[in-house]
């Protein structure tokens, strides 16, 4: 079984895992003018979810 000869530094580990970062939520404007995540857009427009007024 292959075993690494040296421990991986935090910097190298972070560069390798840079694509694991979370992406920002894309907000869409609903029919009532509220900004909601895209996955909830249909539920808000159908009135299944109420949104906060800010």
PDB file with one MODEL, atoms N, CA, C and O in Angstrom:
MODEL        1
ATOM      1  N   UNK A   1       0.835  -1.181   0.000  1.00  0.00           N
ATOM      2  CA  UNK A   1       0.000   0.000   0.000  1.00  0.00           C
ATOM      3  C   UNK A   1       0.878   1.242   0.000  1.00  0.00           C
ATOM      4  O   UNK A   1       1.887   1.286   0.704  1.00  0.00           O
ATOM      5  N   UNK A   2       0.512   2.242  -0.773  1.00  0.00           N
ATOM      6  CA  UNK A   2       1.307   3.462  -0.887  1.00  0.00           C
ATOM      7  C   UNK A   2       1.134   4.333   0.348  1.00  0.00           C
ATOM      8  O   UNK A   2       0.022   4.549   0.831  1.00  0.00           O
ATOM      9  N   UNK A   3       2.265   4.828   0.846  1.00  0.00           N
ATOM     10  CA  UNK A   3       2.259   5.691   2.028  1.00  0.00           C
ATOM     11  C   UNK A   3       3.031   6.957   1.683  1.00  0.00           C
ATOM     12  O   UNK A   3       4.147   6.858   1.172  1.00  0.00           O
ATOM     13  N   UNK A   4       2.477   8.157   1.944  1.00  0.00           N
ATOM     14  CA  UNK A   4       3.216   9.382   1.648  1.00  0.00           C
ATOM     15  C   UNK A   4       4.455   9.518   2.521  1.00  0.00           C
ATOM     16  O   UNK A   4       4.444   9.142   3.693  1.00  0.00           O
ATOM     17  N   UNK A   5       5.537  10.067   1.933  1.00  0.00           N
ATOM     18  CA  UNK A   5       6.787  10.199   2.678  1.00  0.00           C
ATOM     19  C   UNK A   5       6.779  11.405   3.599  1.00  0.00           C
ATOM     20  O   UNK A   5       7.439  11.400   4.638  1.00  0.00           O
ATOM     21  N   UNK A   6       6.022  12.456   3.219  1.00  0.00           N
ATOM     22  CA  UNK A   6       5.977  13.670   4.034  1.00  0.00           C
ATOM     23  C   UNK A   6       4.530  14.056   4.320  1.00  0.00           C
ATOM     24  O   UNK A   6       3.612  13.727   3.569  1.00  0.00           O
ATOM     25  N   UNK A   7       4.364  14.758   5.422  1.00  0.00           N
ATOM     26  CA  UNK A   7       3.044  15.261   5.752  1.00  0.00           C
ATOM     27  C   UNK A   7       2.698  16.413   4.814  1.00  0.00           C
ATOM     28  O   UNK A   7       3.562  17.224   4.483  1.00  0.00           O
ATOM     29  N   UNK A   8       1.432  16.489   4.383  1.00  0.00           N
ATOM     30  CA  UNK A   8       0.972  17.569   3.506  1.00  0.00           C
ATOM     31  C   UNK A   8       0.743  18.829   4.333  1.00  0.00           C
ATOM     32  O   UNK A   8       0.093  18.783   5.378  1.00  0.00           O
ATOM     33  N   UNK A   9       1.275  19.946   3.865  1.00  0.00           N
ATOM     34  CA  UNK A   9       1.114  21.206   4.584  1.00  0.00           C
ATOM     35  C   UNK A   9      -0.321  21.711   4.432  1.00  0.00           C
ATOM     36  O   UNK A   9      -1.051  21.271   3.544  1.00  0.00           O
ATOM     37  N   UNK A  10      -0.715  22.630   5.301  1.00  0.00           N
ATOM     38  CA  UNK A  10      -2.068  23.193   5.232  1.00  0.00           C
ATOM     39  C   UNK A  10      -2.272  23.958   3.938  1.00  0.00           C
ATOM     40  O   UNK A  10      -3.361  23.938   3.364  1.00  0.00           O
ATOM     41  N   UNK A  11      -1.224  24.635   3.477  1.00  0.00           N
ATOM     42  CA  UNK A  11      -1.339  25.402   2.234  1.00  0.00           C
ATOM     43  C   UNK A  11      -1.597  24.509   1.039  1.00  0.00           C
ATOM     44  O   UNK A  11      -2.467  24.799   0.217  1.00  0.00           O
ATOM     45  N   UNK A  12      -0.851  23.430   0.939  1.00  0.00           N
ATOM     46  CA  UNK A  12      -1.024  22.497  -0.175  1.00  0.00           C
ATOM     47  C   UNK A  12      -2.380  21.802  -0.093  1.00  0.00           C
ATOM     48  O   UNK A  12      -3.029  21.553  -1.109  1.00  0.00           O
ATOM     49  N   UNK A  13      -2.788  21.500   1.119  1.00  0.00           N
ATOM     50  CA  UNK A  13      -4.079  20.851   1.320  1.00  0.00           C
ATOM     51  C   UNK A  13      -5.210  21.807   0.916  1.00  0.00           C
ATOM     52  O   UNK A  13      -6.192  21.391   0.301  1.00  0.00           O
ATOM     53  N   UNK A  14      -5.062  23.085   1.265  1.00  0.00           N
ATOM     54  CA  UNK A  14      -6.074  24.082   0.921  1.00  0.00           C
ATOM     55  C   UNK A  14      -6.159  24.329  -0.571  1.00  0.00           C
ATOM     56  O   UNK A  14      -7.251  24.541  -1.098  1.00  0.00           O
ATOM     57  N   UNK A  15      -5.025  24.305  -1.268  1.00  0.00           N
ATOM     58  CA  UNK A  15      -5.031  24.492  -2.716  1.00  0.00           C
ATOM     59  C   UNK A  15      -5.719  23.326  -3.403  1.00  0.00           C
ATOM     60  O   UNK A  15      -6.438  23.508  -4.386  1.00  0.00           O
ATOM     61  N   UNK A  16      -5.500  22.150  -2.893  1.00  0.00           N
ATOM     62  CA  UNK A  16      -6.102  20.963  -3.499  1.00  0.00           C
ATOM     63  C   UNK A  16      -7.613  20.939  -3.272  1.00  0.00           C
ATOM     64  O   UNK A  16      -8.369  20.466  -4.121  1.00  0.00           O
ATOM     65  N   UNK A  17      -8.041  21.447  -2.130  1.00  0.00           N
ATOM     66  CA  UNK A  17      -9.463  21.417  -1.769  1.00  0.00           C
ATOM     67  C   UNK A  17     -10.180  22.727  -2.065  1.00  0.00           C
ATOM     68  O   UNK A  17     -11.284  22.954  -1.568  1.00  0.00           O
ATOM     69  N   UNK A  18      -9.571  23.585  -2.862  1.00  0.00           N
ATOM     70  CA  UNK A  18     -10.176  24.899  -3.104  1.00  0.00           C
ATOM     71  C   UNK A  18     -11.517  24.791  -3.813  1.00  0.00           C
ATOM     72  O   UNK A  18     -12.348  25.689  -3.684  1.00  0.00           O
ATOM     73  N   UNK A  19     -11.748  23.724  -4.552  1.00  0.00           N
ATOM     74  CA  UNK A  19     -13.017  23.570  -5.259  1.00  0.00           C
ATOM     75  C   UNK A  19     -14.123  23.057  -4.343  1.00  0.00           C
ATOM     76  O   UNK A  19     -15.256  22.888  -4.795  1.00  0.00           O
ATOM     77  N   UNK A  20     -13.829  22.806  -3.073  1.00  0.00           N
ATOM     78  CA  UNK A  20     -14.848  22.374  -2.115  1.00  0.00           C
ATOM     79  C   UNK A  20     -15.578  23.560  -1.482  1.00  0.00           C
ATOM     80  O   UNK A  20     -16.519  23.361  -0.713  1.00  0.00           O
ATOM     81  N   UNK A  21     -15.164  24.775  -1.791  1.00  0.00           N
ATOM     82  CA  UNK A  21     -15.754  25.954  -1.161  1.00  0.00           C
ATOM     83  C   UNK A  21     -17.226  26.087  -1.528  1.00  0.00           C
ATOM     84  O   UNK A  21     -17.630  25.708  -2.627  1.00  0.00           O
ATOM     85  N   UNK A  22     -18.033  26.629  -0.606  1.00  0.00           N
ATOM     86  CA  UNK A  22     -19.454  26.834  -0.849  1.00  0.00           C
ATOM     87  C   UNK A  22     -19.659  28.053  -1.737  1.00  0.00           C
ATOM     88  O   UNK A  22     -18.926  29.038  -1.639  1.00  0.00           O
ATOM     89  N   UNK A  23     -20.638  27.978  -2.583  1.00  0.00           N
ATOM     90  CA  UNK A  23     -20.968  29.097  -3.458  1.00  0.00           C
ATOM     91  C   UNK A  23     -22.076  29.929  -2.814  1.00  0.00           C
ATOM     92  O   UNK A  23     -22.881  29.412  -2.040  1.00  0.00           O
ATOM     93  N   UNK A  24     -22.106  31.209  -3.138  1.00  0.00           N
ATOM     94  CA  UNK A  24     -23.132  32.097  -2.595  1.00  0.00           C
ATOM     95  C   UNK A  24     -24.498  31.717  -3.165  1.00  0.00           C
ATOM     96  O   UNK A  24     -24.599  31.284  -4.313  1.00  0.00           O
ATOM     97  N   UNK A  25     -25.529  31.879  -2.371  1.00  0.00           N
ATOM     98  CA  UNK A  25     -26.887  31.566  -2.805  1.00  0.00           C
ATOM     99  C   UNK A  25     -27.343  32.589  -3.838  1.00  0.00           C
ATOM    100  O   UNK A  25     -27.219  33.795  -3.626  1.00  0.00           O
ATOM    101  N   UNK A  26     -27.866  32.104  -4.950  1.00  0.00           N
ATOM    102  CA  UNK A  26     -28.368  32.997  -5.985  1.00  0.00           C
ATOM    103  C   UNK A  26     -29.795  33.390  -5.643  1.00  0.00           C
ATOM    104  O   UNK A  26     -30.676  32.536  -5.552  1.00  0.00           O
ATOM    105  N   UNK A  27     -30.020  34.673  -5.455  1.00  0.00           N
ATOM    106  CA  UNK A  27     -31.341  35.162  -5.080  1.00  0.00           C
ATOM    107  C   UNK A  27     -32.104  35.614  -6.313  1.00  0.00           C
ATOM    108  O   UNK A  27     -31.536  36.219  -7.223  1.00  0.00           O
ATOM    109  N   UNK A  28     -33.377  35.319  -6.335  1.00  0.00           N
ATOM    110  CA  UNK A  28     -34.270  35.702  -7.420  1.00  0.00           C
ATOM    111  C   UNK A  28     -35.390  36.563  -6.834  1.00  0.00           C
ATOM    112  O   UNK A  28     -35.709  36.455  -5.649  1.00  0.00           O
ATOM    113  N   UNK A  29     -35.974  37.403  -7.655  1.00  0.00           N
ATOM    114  CA  UNK A  29     -37.098  38.225  -7.215  1.00  0.00           C
ATOM    115  C   UNK A  29     -38.389  37.461  -7.448  1.00  0.00           C
ATOM    116  O   UNK A  29     -38.688  37.061  -8.573  1.00  0.00           O
ATOM    117  N   UNK A  30     -39.146  37.261  -6.391  1.00  0.00           N
ATOM    118  CA  UNK A  30     -40.425  36.541  -6.483  1.00  0.00           C
ATOM    119  C   UNK A  30     -41.516  37.493  -6.974  1.00  0.00           C
ATOM    120  O   UNK A  30     -41.287  38.692  -7.129  1.00  0.00           O
ATOM    121  N   UNK A  31     -42.702  36.939  -7.213  1.00  0.00           N
ATOM    122  CA  UNK A  31     -43.810  37.747  -7.722  1.00  0.00           C
ATOM    123  C   UNK A  31     -44.258  38.802  -6.717  1.00  0.00           C
ATOM    124  O   UNK A  31     -44.808  39.830  -7.111  1.00  0.00           O
ATOM    125  N   UNK A  32     -44.030  38.564  -5.416  1.00  0.00           N
ATOM    126  CA  UNK A  32     -44.421  39.551  -4.406  1.00  0.00           C
ATOM    127  C   UNK A  32     -43.296  40.539  -4.099  1.00  0.00           C
ATOM    128  O   UNK A  32     -43.423  41.351  -3.182  1.00  0.00           O
ATOM    129  N   UNK A  33     -42.202  40.480  -4.853  1.00  0.00           N
ATOM    130  CA  UNK A  33     -41.105  41.431  -4.694  1.00  0.00           C
ATOM    131  C   UNK A  33     -40.044  41.013  -3.703  1.00  0.00           C
ATOM    132  O   UNK A  33     -39.076  41.746  -3.501  1.00  0.00           O
ATOM    133  N   UNK A  34     -40.194  39.858  -3.079  1.00  0.00           N
ATOM    134  CA  UNK A  34     -39.212  39.383  -2.103  1.00  0.00           C
ATOM    135  C   UNK A  34     -38.043  38.713  -2.804  1.00  0.00           C
ATOM    136  O   UNK A  34     -38.211  38.098  -3.857  1.00  0.00           O
ATOM    137  N   UNK A  35     -36.865  38.832  -2.221  1.00  0.00           N
ATOM    138  CA  UNK A  35     -35.682  38.154  -2.741  1.00  0.00           C
ATOM    139  C   UNK A  35     -35.567  36.806  -2.040  1.00  0.00           C
ATOM    140  O   UNK A  35     -35.412  36.750  -0.820  1.00  0.00           O
ATOM    141  N   UNK A  36     -35.641  35.727  -2.804  1.00  0.00           N
ATOM    142  CA  UNK A  36     -35.602  34.379  -2.242  1.00  0.00           C
ATOM    143  C   UNK A  36     -34.620  33.529  -3.035  1.00  0.00           C
ATOM    144  O   UNK A  36     -34.342  33.829  -4.196  1.00  0.00           O
ATOM    145  N   UNK A  37     -34.086  32.458  -2.416  1.00  0.00           N
ATOM    146  CA  UNK A  37     -33.233  31.533  -3.168  1.00  0.00           C
ATOM    147  C   UNK A  37     -34.026  30.890  -4.305  1.00  0.00           C
ATOM    148  O   UNK A  37     -35.242  30.721  -4.209  1.00  0.00           O
ATOM    149  N   UNK A  38     -33.338  30.539  -5.362  1.00  0.00           N
ATOM    150  CA  UNK A  38     -33.995  30.003  -6.546  1.00  0.00           C
ATOM    151  C   UNK A  38     -34.796  28.740  -6.241  1.00  0.00           C
ATOM    152  O   UNK A  38     -35.854  28.519  -6.832  1.00  0.00           O
ATOM    153  N   UNK A  39     -34.298  27.907  -5.320  1.00  0.00           N
ATOM    154  CA  UNK A  39     -34.980  26.652  -5.018  1.00  0.00           C
ATOM    155  C   UNK A  39     -36.323  26.870  -4.326  1.00  0.00           C
ATOM    156  O   UNK A  39     -37.154  25.962  -4.310  1.00  0.00           O
ATOM    157  N   UNK A  40     -36.558  28.062  -3.749  1.00  0.00           N
ATOM    158  CA  UNK A  40     -37.820  28.349  -3.066  1.00  0.00           C
ATOM    159  C   UNK A  40     -38.743  29.260  -3.873  1.00  0.00           C
ATOM    160  O   UNK A  40     -39.825  29.614  -3.405  1.00  0.00           O
ATOM    161  N   UNK A  41     -38.329  29.640  -5.071  1.00  0.00           N
ATOM    162  CA  UNK A  41     -39.058  30.626  -5.863  1.00  0.00           C
ATOM    163  C   UNK A  41     -40.485  30.173  -6.170  1.00  0.00           C
ATOM    164  O   UNK A  41     -41.428  30.949  -6.017  1.00  0.00           O
ATOM    165  N   UNK A  42     -40.646  28.938  -6.596  1.00  0.00           N
ATOM    166  CA  UNK A  42     -41.978  28.445  -6.958  1.00  0.00           C
ATOM    167  C   UNK A  42     -42.879  28.359  -5.734  1.00  0.00           C
ATOM    168  O   UNK A  42     -44.059  28.703  -5.809  1.00  0.00           O
ATOM    169  N   UNK A  43     -42.338  27.905  -4.608  1.00  0.00           N
ATOM    170  CA  UNK A  43     -43.138  27.781  -3.389  1.00  0.00           C
ATOM    171  C   UNK A  43     -43.626  29.151  -2.910  1.00  0.00           C
ATOM    172  O   UNK A  43     -44.755  29.274  -2.436  1.00  0.00           O
ATOM    173  N   UNK A  44     -42.784  30.174  -3.031  1.00  0.00           N
ATOM    174  CA  UNK A  44     -43.189  31.521  -2.616  1.00  0.00           C
ATOM    175  C   UNK A  44     -44.259  32.059  -3.557  1.00  0.00           C
ATOM    176  O   UNK A  44     -45.231  32.670  -3.111  1.00  0.00           O
ATOM    177  N   UNK A  45     -44.084  31.832  -4.864  1.00  0.00           N
ATOM    178  CA  UNK A  45     -45.068  32.353  -5.815  1.00  0.00           C
ATOM    179  C   UNK A  45     -46.419  31.649  -5.682  1.00  0.00           C
ATOM    180  O   UNK A  45     -47.453  32.241  -5.992  1.00  0.00           O
ATOM    181  N   UNK A  46     -46.424  30.392  -5.225  1.00  0.00           N
ATOM    182  CA  UNK A  46     -47.676  29.674  -5.013  1.00  0.00           C
ATOM    183  C   UNK A  46     -48.298  29.961  -3.649  1.00  0.00           C
ATOM    184  O   UNK A  46     -49.424  29.544  -3.375  1.00  0.00           O
ATOM    185  N   UNK A  47     -47.567  30.671  -2.798  1.00  0.00           N
ATOM    186  CA  UNK A  47     -48.080  31.020  -1.487  1.00  0.00           C
ATOM    187  C   UNK A  47     -47.888  29.939  -0.443  1.00  0.00           C
ATOM    188  O   UNK A  47     -48.501  29.990   0.623  1.00  0.00           O
ATOM    189  N   UNK A  48     -47.045  28.964  -0.736  1.00  0.00           N
ATOM    190  CA  UNK A  48     -46.799  27.888   0.224  1.00  0.00           C
ATOM    191  C   UNK A  48     -45.850  28.326   1.345  1.00  0.00           C
ATOM    192  O   UNK A  48     -45.868  27.762   2.440  1.00  0.00           O
ATOM    193  N   UNK A  49     -45.030  29.327   1.062  1.00  0.00           N
ATOM    194  CA  UNK A  49     -44.062  29.841   2.040  1.00  0.00           C
ATOM    195  C   UNK A  49     -44.266  31.339   2.149  1.00  0.00           C
ATOM    196  O   UNK A  49     -44.425  32.029   1.142  1.00  0.00           O
ATOM    197  N   UNK A  50     -44.262  31.834   3.364  1.00  0.00           N
ATOM    198  CA  UNK A  50     -44.320  33.279   3.558  1.00  0.00           C
ATOM    199  C   UNK A  50     -42.906  33.802   3.744  1.00  0.00           C
ATOM    200  O   UNK A  50     -42.076  33.144   4.371  1.00  0.00           O
ATOM    201  N   UNK A  51     -42.627  34.978   3.205  1.00  0.00           N
ATOM    202  CA  UNK A  51     -41.312  35.587   3.334  1.00  0.00           C
ATOM    203  C   UNK A  51     -41.390  36.752   4.301  1.00  0.00           C
ATOM    204  O   UNK A  51     -42.449  37.338   4.528  1.00  0.00           O
ATOM    205  N   UNK A  52     -40.233  37.068   4.861  1.00  0.00           N
ATOM    206  CA  UNK A  52     -40.155  38.229   5.764  1.00  0.00           C
ATOM    207  C   UNK A  52     -40.093  39.498   4.963  1.00  0.00           C
ATOM    208  O   UNK A  52     -39.511  39.523   3.879  1.00  0.00           O
ATOM    209  N   UNK A  53     -40.685  40.556   5.478  1.00  0.00           N
ATOM    210  CA  UNK A  53     -40.546  41.882   4.869  1.00  0.00           C
ATOM    211  C   UNK A  53     -39.424  42.585   5.591  1.00  0.00           C
ATOM    212  O   UNK A  53     -39.415  42.687   6.817  1.00  0.00           O
ATOM    213  N   UNK A  54     -38.473  43.071   4.806  1.00  0.00           N
ATOM    214  CA  UNK A  54     -37.325  43.760   5.415  1.00  0.00           C
ATOM    215  C   UNK A  54     -37.315  45.200   5.045  1.00  0.00           C
ATOM    216  O   UNK A  54     -36.424  45.939   5.464  1.00  0.00           O
TER     217      UNK A  54
ENDMDL
END
